Amino acid sequence: MQIESLSIEELAALRDKVTQALADKIAARQKELSCEAERLGALVTSKPSTARPKRAPKYQKGDAVWSGVGSQPTWVKQHLALGGTLDDLKVSA
């Protein structure tokens, strides 16, 4: 088929045919990808949680609390700098 020999109407019909074929292929691929994304989403969301439980506070001053794990908060450092001890801040059981 020689494109140069086709009329404008024939070219328009050929363009429409190719456009529709491409649109059909794109729609089919989108449907496939949507199914794959749903399966991947199910895999990702079914992972067990690795969150650690909260630790009970060991030290408290007013509303501020600290579990004794990790770096000392500023309020603990300030208390120690002023001559206080950690025993002063212990939460009574």
PDB file of N, CA, C and O in Angstrom:
ATOM      1  N   MET A   1       0.853  -1.171   0.000  1.00  0.00           N
ATOM      2  CA  MET A   1       0.000   0.000   0.000  1.00  0.00           C
ATOM      3  C   MET A   1       0.898   1.232   0.000  1.00  0.00           C
ATOM      4  O   MET A   1       1.785   1.363   0.843  1.00  0.00           O
ATOM      5  N   GLN A   2       0.667   2.112  -0.929  1.00  0.00           N
ATOM      6  CA  GLN A   2       1.406   3.362  -1.029  1.00  0.00           C
ATOM      7  C   GLN A   2       0.594   4.469  -0.374  1.00  0.00           C
ATOM      8  O   GLN A   2      -0.533   4.750  -0.782  1.00  0.00           O
ATOM      9  N   ILE A   3       1.169   5.089   0.637  1.00  0.00           N
ATOM     10  CA  ILE A   3       0.457   6.140   1.361  1.00  0.00           C
ATOM     11  C   ILE A   3       0.190   7.333   0.456  1.00  0.00           C
ATOM     12  O   ILE A   3      -0.838   7.999   0.582  1.00  0.00           O
ATOM     13  N   GLU A   4       1.126   7.603  -0.463  1.00  0.00           N
ATOM     14  CA  GLU A   4       0.973   8.752  -1.353  1.00  0.00           C
ATOM     15  C   GLU A   4      -0.256   8.619  -2.248  1.00  0.00           C
ATOM     16  O   GLU A   4      -0.828   9.622  -2.675  1.00  0.00           O
ATOM     17  N   SER A   5      -0.664   7.374  -2.532  1.00  0.00           N
ATOM     18  CA  SER A   5      -1.787   7.173  -3.438  1.00  0.00           C
ATOM     19  C   SER A   5      -3.141   7.170  -2.733  1.00  0.00           C
ATOM     20  O   SER A   5      -4.174   7.094  -3.398  1.00  0.00           O
ATOM     21  N   LEU A   6      -3.159   7.253  -1.398  1.00  0.00           N
ATOM     22  CA  LEU A   6      -4.416   7.224  -0.659  1.00  0.00           C
ATOM     23  C   LEU A   6      -5.063   8.602  -0.630  1.00  0.00           C
ATOM     24  O   LEU A   6      -4.391   9.633  -0.629  1.00  0.00           O
ATOM     25  N   SER A   7      -6.374   8.582  -0.607  1.00  0.00           N
ATOM     26  CA  SER A   7      -7.110   9.847  -0.524  1.00  0.00           C
ATOM     27  C   SER A   7      -7.117  10.318   0.930  1.00  0.00           C
ATOM     28  O   SER A   7      -6.719   9.579   1.831  1.00  0.00           O
ATOM     29  N   ILE A   8      -7.563  11.525   1.149  1.00  0.00           N
ATOM     30  CA  ILE A   8      -7.624  12.084   2.497  1.00  0.00           C
ATOM     31  C   ILE A   8      -8.573  11.269   3.364  1.00  0.00           C
ATOM     32  O   ILE A   8      -8.286  11.039   4.539  1.00  0.00           O
ATOM     33  N   GLU A   9      -9.685  10.832   2.814  1.00  0.00           N
ATOM     34  CA  GLU A   9     -10.641  10.034   3.573  1.00  0.00           C
ATOM     35  C   GLU A   9     -10.018   8.694   3.970  1.00  0.00           C
ATOM     36  O   GLU A   9     -10.209   8.228   5.093  1.00  0.00           O
ATOM     37  N   GLU A  10      -9.281   8.081   3.056  1.00  0.00           N
ATOM     38  CA  GLU A  10      -8.637   6.800   3.341  1.00  0.00           C
ATOM     39  C   GLU A  10      -7.544   6.964   4.401  1.00  0.00           C
ATOM     40  O   GLU A  10      -7.385   6.109   5.273  1.00  0.00           O
ATOM     41  N   LEU A  11      -6.798   8.063   4.321  1.00  0.00           N
ATOM     42  CA  LEU A  11      -5.779   8.333   5.330  1.00  0.00           C
ATOM     43  C   LEU A  11      -6.419   8.543   6.703  1.00  0.00           C
ATOM     44  O   LEU A  11      -5.902   8.062   7.710  1.00  0.00           O
ATOM     45  N   ALA A  12      -7.529   9.253   6.743  1.00  0.00           N
ATOM     46  CA  ALA A  12      -8.228   9.495   7.998  1.00  0.00           C
ATOM     47  C   ALA A  12      -8.749   8.178   8.577  1.00  0.00           C
ATOM     48  O   ALA A  12      -8.675   7.960   9.786  1.00  0.00           O
ATOM     49  N   ALA A  13      -9.272   7.304   7.723  1.00  0.00           N
ATOM     50  CA  ALA A  13      -9.775   6.011   8.183  1.00  0.00           C
ATOM     51  C   ALA A  13      -8.626   5.151   8.706  1.00  0.00           C
ATOM     52  O   ALA A  13      -8.768   4.464   9.718  1.00  0.00           O
ATOM     53  N   LEU A  14      -7.489   5.194   8.012  1.00  0.00           N
ATOM     54  CA  LEU A  14      -6.313   4.438   8.457  1.00  0.00           C
ATOM     55  C   LEU A  14      -5.804   4.967   9.799  1.00  0.00           C
ATOM     56  O   LEU A  14      -5.450   4.193  10.689  1.00  0.00           O
ATOM     57  N   ARG A  15      -5.772   6.283   9.931  1.00  0.00           N
ATOM     58  CA  ARG A  15      -5.358   6.894  11.196  1.00  0.00           C
ATOM     59  C   ARG A  15      -6.282   6.472  12.330  1.00  0.00           C
ATOM     60  O   ARG A  15      -5.814   6.134  13.417  1.00  0.00           O
ATOM     61  N   ASP A  16      -7.589   6.488  12.089  1.00  0.00           N
ATOM     62  CA  ASP A  16      -8.561   6.086  13.106  1.00  0.00           C
ATOM     63  C   ASP A  16      -8.379   4.628  13.493  1.00  0.00           C
ATOM     64  O   ASP A  16      -8.486   4.275  14.667  1.00  0.00           O
ATOM     65  N   LYS A  17      -8.105   3.784  12.510  1.00  0.00           N
ATOM     66  CA  LYS A  17      -7.916   2.359  12.773  1.00  0.00           C
ATOM     67  C   LYS A  17      -6.678   2.127  13.635  1.00  0.00           C
ATOM     68  O   LYS A  17      -6.725   1.347  14.586  1.00  0.00           O
ATOM     69  N   VAL A  18      -5.575   2.795  13.313  1.00  0.00           N
ATOM     70  CA  VAL A  18      -4.333   2.655  14.078  1.00  0.00           C
ATOM     71  C   VAL A  18      -4.515   3.237  15.480  1.00  0.00           C
ATOM     72  O   VAL A  18      -4.050   2.649  16.457  1.00  0.00           O
ATOM     73  N   THR A  19      -5.176   4.367  15.587  1.00  0.00           N
ATOM     74  CA  THR A  19      -5.423   4.995  16.880  1.00  0.00           C
ATOM     75  C   THR A  19      -6.254   4.083  17.777  1.00  0.00           C
ATOM     76  O   THR A  19      -5.960   3.944  18.964  1.00  0.00           O
ATOM     77  N   GLN A  20      -7.290   3.462  17.214  1.00  0.00           N
ATOM     78  CA  GLN A  20      -8.139   2.563  17.998  1.00  0.00           C
ATOM     79  C   GLN A  20      -7.361   1.330  18.443  1.00  0.00           C
ATOM     80  O   GLN A  20      -7.531   0.865  19.570  1.00  0.00           O
ATOM     81  N   ALA A  21      -6.508   0.799  17.570  1.00  0.00           N
ATOM     82  CA  ALA A  21      -5.713  -0.379  17.928  1.00  0.00           C
ATOM     83  C   ALA A  21      -4.760  -0.044  19.080  1.00  0.00           C
ATOM     84  O   ALA A  21      -4.601  -0.836  20.008  1.00  0.00           O
ATOM     85  N   LEU A  22      -4.134   1.125  19.014  1.00  0.00           N
ATOM     86  CA  LEU A  22      -3.237   1.551  20.092  1.00  0.00           C
ATOM     87  C   LEU A  22      -4.007   1.784  21.394  1.00  0.00           C
ATOM     88  O   LEU A  22      -3.537   1.415  22.470  1.00  0.00           O
ATOM     89  N   ALA A  23      -5.169   2.387  21.296  1.00  0.00           N
ATOM     90  CA  ALA A  23      -5.980   2.634  22.485  1.00  0.00           C
ATOM     91  C   ALA A  23      -6.383   1.314  23.140  1.00  0.00           C
ATOM     92  O   ALA A  23      -6.383   1.203  24.366  1.00  0.00           O
ATOM     93  N   ASP A  24      -6.723   0.320  22.329  1.00  0.00           N
ATOM     94  CA  ASP A  24      -7.087  -0.996  22.865  1.00  0.00           C
ATOM     95  C   ASP A  24      -5.899  -1.649  23.568  1.00  0.00           C
ATOM     96  O   ASP A  24      -6.061  -2.235  24.638  1.00  0.00           O
ATOM     97  N   LYS A  25      -4.710  -1.556  22.977  1.00  0.00           N
ATOM     98  CA  LYS A  25      -3.511  -2.132  23.597  1.00  0.00           C
ATOM     99  C   LYS A  25      -3.183  -1.434  24.912  1.00  0.00           C
ATOM    100  O   LYS A  25      -2.820  -2.085  25.892  1.00  0.00           O
ATOM    101  N   ILE A  26      -3.312  -0.109  24.930  1.00  0.00           N
ATOM    102  CA  ILE A  26      -3.028   0.652  26.147  1.00  0.00           C
ATOM    103  C   ILE A  26      -4.017   0.281  27.249  1.00  0.00           C
ATOM    104  O   ILE A  26      -3.618   0.102  28.400  1.00  0.00           O
ATOM    105  N   ALA A  27      -5.297   0.163  26.913  1.00  0.00           N
ATOM    106  CA  ALA A  27      -6.312  -0.188  27.910  1.00  0.00           C
ATOM    107  C   ALA A  27      -6.045  -1.580  28.477  1.00  0.00           C
ATOM    108  O   ALA A  27      -6.191  -1.796  29.680  1.00  0.00           O
ATOM    109  N   ALA A  28      -5.654  -2.525  27.620  1.00  0.00           N
ATOM    110  CA  ALA A  28      -5.358  -3.878  28.093  1.00  0.00           C
ATOM    111  C   ALA A  28      -4.157  -3.872  29.022  1.00  0.00           C
ATOM    112  O   ALA A  28      -4.165  -4.553  30.047  1.00  0.00           O
ATOM    113  N   ARG A  29      -3.133  -3.119  28.680  1.00  0.00           N
ATOM    114  CA  ARG A  29      -1.927  -3.063  29.514  1.00  0.00           C
ATOM    115  C   ARG A  29      -2.224  -2.380  30.851  1.00  0.00           C
ATOM    116  O   ARG A  29      -1.704  -2.797  31.886  1.00  0.00           O
ATOM    117  N   GLN A  30      -3.058  -1.331  30.837  1.00  0.00           N
ATOM    118  CA  GLN A  30      -3.429  -0.666  32.080  1.00  0.00           C
ATOM    119  C   GLN A  30      -4.176  -1.628  32.994  1.00  0.00           C
ATOM    120  O   GLN A  30      -3.980  -1.614  34.209  1.00  0.00           O
ATOM    121  N   LYS A  31      -5.028  -2.459  32.415  1.00  0.00           N
ATOM    122  CA  LYS A  31      -5.771  -3.434  33.206  1.00  0.00           C
ATOM    123  C   LYS A  31      -4.811  -4.446  33.833  1.00  0.00           C
ATOM    124  O   LYS A  31      -4.967  -4.807  35.000  1.00  0.00           O
ATOM    125  N   GLU A  32      -3.815  -4.907  33.062  1.00  0.00           N
ATOM    126  CA  GLU A  32      -2.813  -5.840  33.584  1.00  0.00           C
ATOM    127  C   GLU A  32      -2.028  -5.202  34.730  1.00  0.00           C
ATOM    128  O   GLU A  32      -1.832  -5.815  35.779  1.00  0.00           O
ATOM    129  N   LEU A  33      -1.583  -3.969  34.517  1.00  0.00           N
ATOM    130  CA  LEU A  33      -0.794  -3.272  35.537  1.00  0.00           C
ATOM    131  C   LEU A  33      -1.614  -3.013  36.790  1.00  0.00           C
ATOM    132  O   LEU A  33      -1.081  -3.074  37.898  1.00  0.00           O
ATOM    133  N   SER A  34      -2.889  -2.728  36.634  1.00  0.00           N
ATOM    134  CA  SER A  34      -3.755  -2.494  37.783  1.00  0.00           C
ATOM    135  C   SER A  34      -3.854  -3.763  38.632  1.00  0.00           C
ATOM    136  O   SER A  34      -3.789  -3.699  39.860  1.00  0.00           O
ATOM    137  N   CYS A  35      -4.010  -4.904  37.982  1.00  0.00           N
ATOM    138  CA  CYS A  35      -4.075  -6.175  38.711  1.00  0.00           C
ATOM    139  C   CYS A  35      -2.756  -6.446  39.430  1.00  0.00           C
ATOM    140  O   CYS A  35      -2.747  -6.880  40.582  1.00  0.00           O
ATOM    141  N   GLU A  36      -1.637  -6.186  38.738  1.00  0.00           N
ATOM    142  CA  GLU A  36      -0.330  -6.399  39.354  1.00  0.00           C
ATOM    143  C   GLU A  36      -0.139  -5.470  40.551  1.00  0.00           C
ATOM    144  O   GLU A  36       0.412  -5.882  41.572  1.00  0.00           O
ATOM    145  N   ALA A  37      -0.587  -4.227  40.432  1.00  0.00           N
ATOM    146  CA  ALA A  37      -0.447  -3.267  41.532  1.00  0.00           C
ATOM    147  C   ALA A  37      -1.282  -3.706  42.731  1.00  0.00           C
ATOM    148  O   ALA A  37      -0.848  -3.556  43.873  1.00  0.00           O
ATOM    149  N   GLU A  38      -2.470  -4.244  42.483  1.00  0.00           N
ATOM    150  CA  GLU A  38      -3.304  -4.722  43.583  1.00  0.00           C
ATOM    151  C   GLU A  38      -2.633  -5.882  44.306  1.00  0.00           C
ATOM    152  O   GLU A  38      -2.662  -5.951  45.535  1.00  0.00           O
ATOM    153  N   ARG A  39      -2.025  -6.798  43.543  1.00  0.00           N
ATOM    154  CA  ARG A  39      -1.333  -7.926  44.167  1.00  0.00           C
ATOM    155  C   ARG A  39      -0.136  -7.443  44.967  1.00  0.00           C
ATOM    156  O   ARG A  39       0.100  -7.919  46.077  1.00  0.00           O
ATOM    157  N   LEU A  40       0.620  -6.507  44.419  1.00  0.00           N
ATOM    158  CA  LEU A  40       1.771  -5.971  45.148  1.00  0.00           C
ATOM    159  C   LEU A  40       1.319  -5.234  46.400  1.00  0.00           C
ATOM    160  O   LEU A  40       1.952  -5.341  47.450  1.00  0.00           O
ATOM    161  N   GLY A  41       0.229  -4.491  46.291  1.00  0.00           N
ATOM    162  CA  GLY A  41      -0.295  -3.777  47.453  1.00  0.00           C
ATOM    163  C   GLY A  41      -0.693  -4.739  48.555  1.00  0.00           C
ATOM    164  O   GLY A  41      -0.472  -4.461  49.734  1.00  0.00           O
ATOM    165  N   ALA A  42      -1.274  -5.862  48.185  1.00  0.00           N
ATOM    166  CA  ALA A  42      -1.660  -6.861  49.179  1.00  0.00           C
ATOM    167  C   ALA A  42      -0.430  -7.445  49.855  1.00  0.00           C
ATOM    168  O   ALA A  42      -0.452  -7.717  51.055  1.00  0.00           O
ATOM    169  N   LEU A  43       0.635  -7.638  49.102  1.00  0.00           N
ATOM    170  CA  LEU A  43       1.868  -8.171  49.684  1.00  0.00           C
ATOM    171  C   LEU A  43       2.488  -7.176  50.651  1.00  0.00           C
ATOM    172  O   LEU A  43       2.967  -7.551  51.721  1.00  0.00           O
ATOM    173  N   VAL A  44       2.476  -5.916  50.270  1.00  0.00           N
ATOM    174  CA  VAL A  44       3.113  -4.890  51.097  1.00  0.00           C
ATOM    175  C   VAL A  44       2.335  -4.670  52.385  1.00  0.00           C
ATOM    176  O   VAL A  44       2.937  -4.526  53.448  1.00  0.00           O
ATOM    177  N   THR A  45       1.010  -4.640  52.310  1.00  0.00           N
ATOM    178  CA  THR A  45       0.223  -4.343  53.499  1.00  0.00           C
ATOM    179  C   THR A  45       0.076  -5.545  54.427  1.00  0.00           C
ATOM    180  O   THR A  45      -0.355  -5.387  55.570  1.00  0.00           O
ATOM    181  N   SER A  46       0.427  -6.743  53.959  1.00  0.00           N
ATOM    182  CA  SER A  46       0.256  -7.908  54.813  1.00  0.00           C
ATOM    183  C   SER A  46       1.486  -8.181  55.682  1.00  0.00           C
ATOM    184  O   SER A  46       1.525  -9.180  56.400  1.00  0.00           O
ATOM    185  N   LYS A  47       2.492  -7.296  55.622  1.00  0.00           N
ATOM    186  CA  LYS A  47       3.680  -7.463  56.448  1.00  0.00           C
ATOM    187  C   LYS A  47       3.346  -7.245  57.923  1.00  0.00           C
ATOM    188  O   LYS A  47       2.600  -6.325  58.261  1.00  0.00           O
ATOM    189  N   PRO A  48       3.888  -8.076  58.791  1.00  0.00           N
ATOM    190  CA  PRO A  48       3.629  -7.863  60.209  1.00  0.00           C
ATOM    191  C   PRO A  48       4.300  -6.581  60.700  1.00  0.00           C
ATOM    192  O   PRO A  48       5.330  -6.163  60.171  1.00  0.00           O
ATOM    193  N   SER A  49       3.721  -5.990  61.680  1.00  0.00           N
ATOM    194  CA  SER A  49       4.238  -4.745  62.232  1.00  0.00           C
ATOM    195  C   SER A  49       5.512  -5.014  63.017  1.00  0.00           C
ATOM    196  O   SER A  49       5.612  -6.005  63.741  1.00  0.00           O
ATOM    197  N   THR A  50       6.487  -4.118  62.865  1.00  0.00           N
ATOM    198  CA  THR A  50       7.736  -4.246  63.610  1.00  0.00           C
ATOM    199  C   THR A  50       7.839  -3.156  64.678  1.00  0.00           C
ATOM    200  O   THR A  50       8.916  -2.908  65.221  1.00  0.00           O
ATOM    201  N   ALA A  51       6.718  -2.514  64.971  1.00  0.00           N
ATOM    202  CA  ALA A  51       6.725  -1.438  65.965  1.00  0.00           C
ATOM    203  C   ALA A  51       7.004  -2.019  67.352  1.00  0.00           C
ATOM    204  O   ALA A  51       6.485  -3.073  67.722  1.00  0.00           O
ATOM    205  N   ARG A  52       7.819  -1.318  68.087  1.00  0.00           N
ATOM    206  CA  ARG A  52       8.150  -1.750  69.449  1.00  0.00           C
ATOM    207  C   ARG A  52       7.109  -1.226  70.423  1.00  0.00           C
ATOM    208  O   ARG A  52       6.571  -0.135  70.233  1.00  0.00           O
ATOM    209  N   PRO A  53       6.826  -1.984  71.446  1.00  0.00           N
ATOM    210  CA  PRO A  53       5.875  -1.485  72.444  1.00  0.00           C
ATOM    211  C   PRO A  53       6.477  -0.318  73.227  1.00  0.00           C
ATOM    212  O   PRO A  53       7.694  -0.235  73.394  1.00  0.00           O
ATOM    213  N   LYS A  54       5.634   0.563  73.695  1.00  0.00           N
ATOM    214  CA  LYS A  54       6.111   1.705  74.492  1.00  0.00           C
ATOM    215  C   LYS A  54       6.652   1.209  75.824  1.00  0.00           C
ATOM    216  O   LYS A  54       6.120   0.277  76.426  1.00  0.00           O
ATOM    217  N   ARG A  55       7.717   1.851  76.263  1.00  0.00           N
ATOM    218  CA  ARG A  55       8.303   1.511  77.564  1.00  0.00           C
ATOM    219  C   ARG A  55       7.654   2.352  78.658  1.00  0.00           C
ATOM    220  O   ARG A  55       7.245   3.491  78.432  1.00  0.00           O
ATOM    221  N   ALA A  56       7.573   1.779  79.812  1.00  0.00           N
ATOM    222  CA  ALA A  56       7.015   2.504  80.950  1.00  0.00           C
ATOM    223  C   ALA A  56       7.994   3.590  81.382  1.00  0.00           C
ATOM    224  O   ALA A  56       9.204   3.367  81.353  1.00  0.00           O
ATOM    225  N   PRO A  57       7.504   4.751  81.780  1.00  0.00           N
ATOM    226  CA  PRO A  57       8.406   5.814  82.226  1.00  0.00           C
ATOM    227  C   PRO A  57       9.063   5.465  83.561  1.00  0.00           C
ATOM    228  O   PRO A  57       8.411   4.963  84.477  1.00  0.00           O
ATOM    229  N   LYS A  58      10.376   5.743  83.654  1.00  0.00           N
ATOM    230  CA  LYS A  58      11.107   5.517  84.900  1.00  0.00           C
ATOM    231  C   LYS A  58      11.361   6.823  85.637  1.00  0.00           C
ATOM    232  O   LYS A  58      11.501   6.848  86.860  1.00  0.00           O
ATOM    233  N   TYR A  59      11.418   7.911  84.866  1.00  0.00           N
ATOM    234  CA  TYR A  59      11.730   9.218  85.453  1.00  0.00           C
ATOM    235  C   TYR A  59      10.676  10.225  85.003  1.00  0.00           C
ATOM    236  O   TYR A  59      10.200  10.180  83.869  1.00  0.00           O
ATOM    237  N   GLN A  60      10.321  11.137  85.914  1.00  0.00           N
ATOM    238  CA  GLN A  60       9.292  12.114  85.607  1.00  0.00           C
ATOM    239  C   GLN A  60       9.543  13.408  86.355  1.00  0.00           C
ATOM    240  O   GLN A  60       9.995  13.411  87.500  1.00  0.00           O
ATOM    241  N   LYS A  61       9.236  14.521  85.675  1.00  0.00           N
ATOM    242  CA  LYS A  61       9.281  15.842  86.306  1.00  0.00           C
ATOM    243  C   LYS A  61       8.146  16.641  85.677  1.00  0.00           C
ATOM    244  O   LYS A  61       8.242  17.069  84.527  1.00  0.00           O
ATOM    245  N   GLY A  62       7.093  16.836  86.422  1.00  0.00           N
ATOM    246  CA  GLY A  62       5.916  17.507  85.871  1.00  0.00           C
ATOM    247  C   GLY A  62       5.255  16.607  84.829  1.00  0.00           C
ATOM    248  O   GLY A  62       4.963  15.442  85.097  1.00  0.00           O
ATOM    249  N   ASP A  63       5.023  17.159  83.643  1.00  0.00           N
ATOM    250  CA  ASP A  63       4.428  16.382  82.558  1.00  0.00           C
ATOM    251  C   ASP A  63       5.466  15.624  81.743  1.00  0.00           C
ATOM    252  O   ASP A  63       5.117  14.734  80.968  1.00  0.00           O
ATOM    253  N   ALA A  64       6.734  15.968  81.911  1.00  0.00           N
ATOM    254  CA  ALA A  64       7.798  15.327  81.131  1.00  0.00           C
ATOM    255  C   ALA A  64       8.150  13.974  81.729  1.00  0.00           C
ATOM    256  O   ALA A  64       8.322  13.840  82.940  1.00  0.00           O
ATOM    257  N   VAL A  65       8.255  12.969  80.855  1.00  0.00           N
ATOM    258  CA  VAL A  65       8.631  11.627  81.302  1.00  0.00           C
ATOM    259  C   VAL A  65       9.746  11.095  80.407  1.00  0.00           C
ATOM    260  O   VAL A  65       9.903  11.522  79.263  1.00  0.00           O
ATOM    261  N   TRP A  66      10.523  10.147  80.955  1.00  0.00           N
ATOM    262  CA  TRP A  66      11.620   9.512  80.225  1.00  0.00           C
ATOM    263  C   TRP A  66      11.697   8.071  80.689  1.00  0.00           C
ATOM    264  O   TRP A  66      11.602   7.792  81.884  1.00  0.00           O
ATOM    265  N   SER A  67      11.869   7.151  79.743  1.00  0.00           N
ATOM    266  CA  SER A  67      11.911   5.731  80.074  1.00  0.00           C
ATOM    267  C   SER A  67      13.271   5.283  80.575  1.00  0.00           C
ATOM    268  O   SER A  67      13.414   4.156  81.049  1.00  0.00           O
ATOM    269  N   GLY A  68      14.269   6.145  80.478  1.00  0.00           N
ATOM    270  CA  GLY A  68      15.613   5.759  80.907  1.00  0.00           C
ATOM    271  C   GLY A  68      16.419   5.130  79.794  1.00  0.00           C
ATOM    272  O   GLY A  68      17.563   4.729  80.007  1.00  0.00           O
ATOM    273  N   VAL A  69      15.838   5.037  78.606  1.00  0.00           N
ATOM    274  CA  VAL A  69      16.514   4.445  77.454  1.00  0.00           C
ATOM    275  C   VAL A  69      16.833   5.555  76.457  1.00  0.00           C
ATOM    276  O   VAL A  69      16.008   6.436  76.216  1.00  0.00           O
ATOM    277  N   GLY A  70      18.019   5.510  75.887  1.00  0.00           N
ATOM    278  CA  GLY A  70      18.402   6.526  74.917  1.00  0.00           C
ATOM    279  C   GLY A  70      19.042   7.720  75.588  1.00  0.00           C
ATOM    280  O   GLY A  70      19.359   7.693  76.777  1.00  0.00           O
ATOM    281  N   SER A  71      19.223   8.758  74.812  1.00  0.00           N
ATOM    282  CA  SER A  71      19.852   9.978  75.333  1.00  0.00           C
ATOM    283  C   SER A  71      18.974  10.625  76.387  1.00  0.00           C
ATOM    284  O   SER A  71      17.746  10.556  76.335  1.00  0.00           O
ATOM    285  N   GLN A  72      19.630  11.250  77.334  1.00  0.00           N
ATOM    286  CA  GLN A  72      18.886  11.952  78.378  1.00  0.00           C
ATOM    287  C   GLN A  72      18.238  13.198  77.792  1.00  0.00           C
ATOM    288  O   GLN A  72      18.880  13.949  77.059  1.00  0.00           O
ATOM    289  N   PRO A  73      16.972  13.418  78.113  1.00  0.00           N
ATOM    290  CA  PRO A  73      16.320  14.644  77.648  1.00  0.00           C
ATOM    291  C   PRO A  73      16.939  15.872  78.318  1.00  0.00           C
ATOM    292  O   PRO A  73      17.608  15.759  79.345  1.00  0.00           O
ATOM    293  N   THR A  74      16.714  17.013  77.743  1.00  0.00           N
ATOM    294  CA  THR A  74      17.269  18.264  78.249  1.00  0.00           C
ATOM    295  C   THR A  74      16.876  18.505  79.700  1.00  0.00           C
ATOM    296  O   THR A  74      17.705  18.942  80.499  1.00  0.00           O
ATOM    297  N   TRP A  75      15.629  18.228  80.051  1.00  0.00           N
ATOM    298  CA  TRP A  75      15.177  18.491  81.414  1.00  0.00           C
ATOM    299  C   TRP A  75      15.911  17.614  82.424  1.00  0.00           C
ATOM    300  O   TRP A  75      16.107  18.034  83.564  1.00  0.00           O
ATOM    301  N   VAL A  76      16.321  16.407  82.035  1.00  0.00           N
ATOM    302  CA  VAL A  76      17.098  15.543  82.931  1.00  0.00           C
ATOM    303  C   VAL A  76      18.510  16.106  83.072  1.00  0.00           C
ATOM    304  O   VAL A  76      19.047  16.174  84.177  1.00  0.00           O
ATOM    305  N   LYS A  77      19.105  16.506  81.957  1.00  0.00           N
ATOM    306  CA  LYS A  77      20.459  17.079  81.990  1.00  0.00           C
ATOM    307  C   LYS A  77      20.491  18.336  82.862  1.00  0.00           C
ATOM    308  O   LYS A  77      21.421  18.539  83.641  1.00  0.00           O
ATOM    309  N   GLN A  78      19.471  19.167  82.720  1.00  0.00           N
ATOM    310  CA  GLN A  78      19.418  20.399  83.519  1.00  0.00           C
ATOM    311  C   GLN A  78      19.287  20.077  85.005  1.00  0.00           C
ATOM    312  O   GLN A  78      19.915  20.725  85.842  1.00  0.00           O
ATOM    313  N   HIS A  79      18.477  19.083  85.329  1.00  0.00           N
ATOM    314  CA  HIS A  79      18.302  18.684  86.723  1.00  0.00           C
ATOM    315  C   HIS A  79      19.622  18.188  87.308  1.00  0.00           C
ATOM    316  O   HIS A  79      19.971  18.529  88.438  1.00  0.00           O
ATOM    317  N   LEU A  80      20.352  17.386  86.540  1.00  0.00           N
ATOM    318  CA  LEU A  80      21.638  16.853  87.004  1.00  0.00           C
ATOM    319  C   LEU A  80      22.674  17.967  87.130  1.00  0.00           C
ATOM    320  O   LEU A  80      23.492  17.958  88.050  1.00  0.00           O
ATOM    321  N   ALA A  81      22.639  18.936  86.194  1.00  0.00           N
ATOM    322  CA  ALA A  81      23.586  20.054  86.226  1.00  0.00           C
ATOM    323  C   ALA A  81      23.357  20.941  87.454  1.00  0.00           C
ATOM    324  O   ALA A  81      24.292  21.574  87.943  1.00  0.00           O
ATOM    325  N   LEU A  82      22.152  20.987  87.938  1.00  0.00           N
ATOM    326  CA  LEU A  82      21.827  21.794  89.115  1.00  0.00           C
ATOM    327  C   LEU A  82      22.085  21.038  90.417  1.00  0.00           C
ATOM    328  O   LEU A  82      21.744  21.522  91.497  1.00  0.00           O
ATOM    329  N   GLY A  83      22.687  19.850  90.314  1.00  0.00           N
ATOM    330  CA  GLY A  83      23.058  19.105  91.508  1.00  0.00           C
ATOM    331  C   GLY A  83      22.067  18.027  91.902  1.00  0.00           C
ATOM    332  O   GLY A  83      22.245  17.382  92.936  1.00  0.00           O
ATOM    333  N   GLY A  84      21.039  17.817  91.118  1.00  0.00           N
ATOM    334  CA  GLY A  84      20.061  16.783  91.428  1.00  0.00           C
ATOM    335  C   GLY A  84      20.568  15.407  91.008  1.00  0.00           C
ATOM    336  O   GLY A  84      21.604  15.291  90.353  1.00  0.00           O
ATOM    337  N   THR A  85      19.837  14.380  91.385  1.00  0.00           N
ATOM    338  CA  THR A  85      20.198  13.010  91.002  1.00  0.00           C
ATOM    339  C   THR A  85      19.025  12.383  90.256  1.00  0.00           C
ATOM    340  O   THR A  85      17.905  12.892  90.282  1.00  0.00           O
ATOM    341  N   LEU A  86      19.308  11.275  89.597  1.00  0.00           N
ATOM    342  CA  LEU A  86      18.249  10.554  88.902  1.00  0.00           C
ATOM    343  C   LEU A  86      17.235   9.980  89.903  1.00  0.00           C
ATOM    344  O   LEU A  86      16.054   9.846  89.581  1.00  0.00           O
ATOM    345  N   ASP A  87      17.686   9.647  91.092  1.00  0.00           N
ATOM    346  CA  ASP A  87      16.772   9.142  92.105  1.00  0.00           C
ATOM    347  C   ASP A  87      15.686  10.162  92.469  1.00  0.00           C
ATOM    348  O   ASP A  87      14.572   9.791  92.838  1.00  0.00           O
ATOM    349  N   ASP A  88      16.026  11.444  92.360  1.00  0.00           N
ATOM    350  CA  ASP A  88      15.031  12.494  92.618  1.00  0.00           C
ATOM    351  C   ASP A  88      13.881  12.430  91.641  1.00  0.00           C
ATOM    352  O   ASP A  88      12.754  12.794  91.977  1.00  0.00           O
ATOM    353  N   LEU A  89      14.160  11.966  90.424  1.00  0.00           N
ATOM    354  CA  LEU A  89      13.169  11.971  89.345  1.00  0.00           C
ATOM    355  C   LEU A  89      12.471  10.627  89.181  1.00  0.00           C
ATOM    356  O   LEU A  89      11.560  10.511  88.361  1.00  0.00           O
ATOM    357  N   LYS A  90      12.870   9.616  89.933  1.00  0.00           N
ATOM    358  CA  LYS A  90      12.268   8.276  89.750  1.00  0.00           C
ATOM    359  C   LYS A  90      10.769   8.312  89.968  1.00  0.00           C
ATOM    360  O   LYS A  90      10.258   8.980  90.867  1.00  0.00           O
ATOM    361  N   VAL A  91      10.078   7.563  89.108  1.00  0.00           N
ATOM    362  CA  VAL A  91       8.633   7.438  89.250  1.00  0.00           C
ATOM    363  C   VAL A  91       8.356   6.452  90.366  1.00  0.00           C
ATOM    364  O   VAL A  91       8.914   5.355  90.387  1.00  0.00           O
ATOM    365  N   SER A  92       7.507   6.836  91.282  1.00  0.00           N
ATOM    366  CA  SER A  92       7.177   5.938  92.386  1.00  0.00           C
ATOM    367  C   SER A  92       6.183   4.898  91.900  1.00  0.00           C
ATOM    368  O   SER A  92       5.186   5.232  91.260  1.00  0.00           O
ATOM    369  N   ALA A  93       6.455   3.653  92.203  1.00  0.00           N
ATOM    370  CA  ALA A  93       5.620   2.558  91.725  1.00  0.00           C
ATOM    371  C   ALA A  93       4.398   2.342  92.536  1.00  0.00           C
ATOM    372  O   ALA A  93       3.609   1.445  92.236  1.00  0.00           O
TER     373      ALA A  93
END
